[in-house]
């Protein structure tokens, strides 16, 4: 099965939408959501429900799932990687 893989951080109620892996078996679901005007990855996670594979991440490792959208975010990520 080439479905979706998402990260679930210990102690958090919902999985992280990004980063994730969206496999070819999800194509019909992705197309249906796009056709409906739904572009959020969270919508795909909700649509797939228990079929999405959740990878458990310990709370101490949550920093590894950095959100890098800005130059400042990128610098913070680089600093974290240099320190490890």
ABEGO torsion letter per residue (X at the ends): XBBBBBBBBBGBABBBAOBBBBBAAAAAAAAAAAAAGBABAAAAAAAAEAABBBBBBBAAAAAABBBBABAAAAAAAAAAAAAX
